[in-house]
């Protein structure tokens, strides 16, 4: 483990405290920031794009857009995603750039049936790519309720052109212990992809508008 859960919980408590995080008019996200060293991002020495299911679901679920197959439609509705589109409705969005950009901005995950993936690539892809988002295939199973619910509590660990990743782990109204458990799940996913702890330069916890709190690694 890169850092003990107890130390993470202490940092979370400080990050969400009023001392460090003045009250805002909206519910702030809590994020884990990890910076790396001794890796050349341009040479592809570290490329993260991992989906992590958070053990403690955030009070503000992630927004999911679903394009199910006809057989999956009823089970998809049970999961209450933000948006459900039929294959035909997805096709009708072709050429409607403003509407597609709005969907791309307002949703976090895009779960697409196998039969609609090619269409989603053409219609949604140009808007998703610049936002670092992507269509994810739904399983072939007719019951996709649990699969969609998992994404409502999932986060993504990714790197771009800098040796760091900034990951959503929950919301400020969650208990520090719950947020720490979520952070551990994310750190475990990162640890599985790096050469070793020596590649980690620093780890921070911060709220959307708050100051970052560093977790001492030693």
C-alpha positions as CSV (number, residue, x, y, z in Angstrom):
1,X,0.0,0.0,0.0
2,X,1.4,3.4,-1.0
3,X,0.1,5.1,2.2
4,X,-1.8,3.8,5.3
5,X,-5.6,4.4,5.2
6,X,-5.4,6.2,8.6
7,X,-3.0,8.8,7.2
8,X,-5.4,9.3,4.3
9,X,-8.4,9.8,6.6
10,X,-6.4,12.4,8.6
11,X,-5.7,14.4,5.4
12,X,-9.3,14.1,4.3
13,X,-10.6,15.4,7.6
14,X,-8.3,18.4,7.3
15,X,-9.2,19.0,3.6
16,X,-13.0,19.1,4.3
17,X,-12.7,21.0,7.5
18,X,-14.0,24.6,7.6
19,X,-10.5,25.7,8.5
20,X,-9.3,24.6,5.1
21,X,-12.5,24.5,3.1
22,X,-14.8,27.5,3.6
23,X,-18.5,26.7,3.0
24,X,-19.7,27.1,-0.5
25,X,-23.2,27.3,-2.0
26,X,-22.8,23.9,-3.7
27,X,-21.7,20.4,-2.7
28,X,-18.0,20.2,-3.4
29,X,-16.3,17.1,-4.8
30,X,-13.3,15.6,-3.0
31,X,-10.3,14.7,-5.2
32,X,-7.2,12.6,-4.8
33,X,-4.2,14.0,-6.6
34,X,-1.1,11.9,-7.3
35,X,2.0,13.3,-8.9
36,X,4.7,11.0,-10.4
37,X,8.5,11.1,-10.9
38,X,11.1,9.3,-13.0
39,X,8.6,8.6,-15.7
40,X,8.5,10.1,-19.2
41,X,4.9,10.7,-20.1
42,X,5.7,11.6,-23.7
43,X,7.4,8.3,-24.2
44,X,4.4,6.5,-22.8
45,X,6.2,5.2,-19.7
46,X,3.0,5.8,-17.7
47,X,-0.4,5.8,-19.2
48,X,-3.3,5.4,-16.8
49,X,-6.9,5.0,-17.9
50,X,-8.5,2.8,-15.2
51,X,-12.1,2.6,-14.1
52,X,-12.4,2.2,-10.4
53,X,-15.7,1.3,-8.6
54,X,-15.8,3.3,-5.4
55,X,-16.6,1.1,-2.3
56,X,-18.6,4.0,-0.8
57,X,-20.9,5.6,-3.3
58,X,-20.8,9.4,-3.5
59,X,-24.0,11.2,-2.4
60,X,-23.9,12.9,-5.8
61,X,-23.9,9.9,-8.2
62,X,-22.1,10.1,-11.5
63,X,-24.3,10.9,-14.4
64,X,-24.7,8.1,-16.9
65,X,-26.0,8.1,-20.4
66,X,-27.2,4.8,-21.7
67,X,-28.0,3.5,-25.2
68,X,-29.3,0.0,-24.5
69,X,-30.5,-2.6,-27.0
70,X,-34.2,-3.1,-27.2
71,X,-33.9,-6.1,-24.9
72,X,-31.9,-4.1,-22.3
73,X,-34.2,-1.1,-22.1
74,X,-36.4,-2.1,-19.2
75,X,-33.5,-3.2,-17.0
76,X,-31.6,0.0,-17.9
77,X,-34.6,2.1,-16.7
78,X,-34.4,0.4,-13.3
79,X,-31.0,1.9,-12.7
80,X,-32.3,5.4,-13.3
81,X,-29.5,6.7,-15.5
82,X,-29.4,10.4,-16.3
83,X,-30.3,9.8,-20.0
84,X,-31.6,6.8,-21.9
85,X,-31.5,6.9,-25.7
86,X,-32.7,4.3,-28.2
87,X,-30.5,3.4,-31.1
88,X,-32.8,5.5,-33.4
89,X,-32.7,8.5,-31.1
90,X,-28.9,8.3,-31.1
91,X,-28.9,8.2,-34.9
92,X,-31.1,11.3,-35.0
93,X,-28.4,13.3,-33.1
94,X,-26.1,13.0,-36.1
95,X,-25.3,16.6,-37.2
96,X,-26.8,18.2,-34.1
97,X,-23.4,19.4,-32.7
98,X,-24.9,21.6,-30.0
99,X,-27.1,18.9,-28.5
100,X,-24.3,16.4,-28.6
101,X,-21.9,18.7,-26.9
102,X,-24.4,19.4,-24.2
103,X,-24.8,15.6,-23.6
104,X,-21.0,15.2,-23.6
105,X,-20.6,18.0,-21.0
106,X,-23.4,17.0,-18.7
107,X,-22.7,13.3,-18.4
108,X,-19.8,11.4,-17.0
109,X,-20.2,7.9,-18.5
110,X,-21.6,6.7,-21.8
111,X,-22.7,3.1,-21.8
112,X,-23.5,1.8,-25.2
113,X,-25.0,-1.5,-26.4
114,X,-22.8,-3.5,-28.7
115,X,-25.1,-2.9,-31.7
116,X,-24.8,0.9,-31.3
117,X,-21.1,1.3,-30.6
118,X,-20.2,2.2,-34.2
119,X,-23.0,4.9,-34.3
120,X,-21.9,6.2,-30.9
121,X,-18.3,6.5,-32.2
122,X,-19.5,8.6,-35.1
123,X,-22.1,10.7,-33.3
124,X,-20.7,11.1,-29.8
125,X,-17.0,10.5,-30.4
126,X,-16.1,14.0,-31.7
127,X,-17.6,15.6,-28.6
128,X,-16.3,13.1,-26.1
129,X,-12.7,12.9,-27.2
130,X,-11.7,16.5,-26.3
131,X,-13.3,16.1,-22.9
132,X,-11.4,13.0,-22.1
133,X,-14.5,10.8,-22.2
134,X,-15.3,7.7,-24.2
135,X,-18.1,5.3,-25.0
136,X,-18.0,2.1,-22.9
137,X,-19.7,-1.1,-24.2
138,X,-22.6,-2.6,-22.3
139,X,-22.4,-6.4,-21.7
140,X,-24.6,-8.5,-24.0
141,X,-26.7,-9.6,-21.0
142,X,-30.4,-8.5,-21.2
143,X,-30.2,-7.4,-17.5
144,X,-27.8,-4.4,-17.2
145,X,-29.2,-2.8,-14.1
146,X,-26.3,-3.6,-11.8
147,X,-23.8,-2.8,-14.5
148,X,-25.2,0.7,-14.8
149,X,-25.4,1.2,-11.0
150,X,-21.7,0.3,-10.8
151,X,-20.8,3.2,-13.1
152,X,-23.0,5.6,-11.0
153,X,-20.4,5.0,-8.3
154,X,-17.3,4.8,-10.4
155,X,-14.4,7.1,-11.1
156,X,-11.7,7.2,-13.7
157,X,-7.9,7.4,-13.1
158,X,-6.2,8.8,-16.1
159,X,-3.1,10.7,-17.2
160,X,-2.8,13.1,-20.0
161,X,0.3,15.1,-20.9
162,X,1.5,15.7,-17.3
163,X,3.0,13.2,-14.8
164,X,0.0,13.4,-12.5
165,X,-3.6,12.3,-12.1
166,X,-6.5,14.0,-10.4
167,X,-9.3,11.7,-9.4
168,X,-12.8,12.2,-8.0
169,X,-13.3,10.1,-4.8
170,X,-16.5,11.4,-3.4
171,X,-18.2,14.5,-1.9
172,X,-17.5,16.7,1.1
173,X,-20.5,15.5,3.0
174,X,-19.2,11.9,3.2
175,X,-17.4,10.7,6.3
176,X,-13.5,10.9,6.2
177,X,-13.3,7.1,6.7
178,X,-15.5,6.5,3.7
179,X,-13.5,8.9,1.5
180,X,-10.3,7.3,2.7
181,X,-11.5,3.9,1.7
182,X,-12.4,5.3,-1.8
183,X,-8.9,6.8,-2.0
184,X,-7.3,3.4,-1.1
185,X,-9.3,1.8,-4.0
186,X,-7.9,4.4,-6.4
187,X,-4.3,4.1,-5.1
188,X,-4.5,0.3,-5.4
189,X,-5.4,0.7,-9.1
190,X,-2.5,3.1,-9.6
191,X,0.0,0.9,-7.7
192,X,-0.9,-2.0,-10.0
193,X,0.2,0.1,-13.0
194,X,3.4,1.7,-11.8
195,X,6.8,0.2,-11.4
196,X,6.8,0.8,-7.6
197,X,6.2,3.3,-4.8
198,X,9.4,5.2,-5.8
199,X,7.5,6.5,-8.9
200,X,5.1,8.5,-6.7
201,X,6.3,12.0,-5.9
202,X,3.4,13.2,-3.8
203,X,-0.2,12.6,-2.9
204,X,-2.8,15.2,-2.0
205,X,-6.4,15.5,-1.0
206,X,-8.5,18.6,-2.0
207,X,-12.0,19.7,-2.4
208,X,-13.2,21.6,-5.5
209,X,-12.4,25.0,-4.1
210,X,-10.3,24.1,-1.1
211,X,-6.5,24.0,-0.5
212,X,-4.7,20.8,-1.2
213,X,-3.6,18.8,1.8
214,X,-0.5,16.7,1.3
215,X,-0.3,13.2,2.7
216,X,3.2,12.5,3.9
217,X,4.6,9.4,2.3
218,X,7.2,8.8,5.0
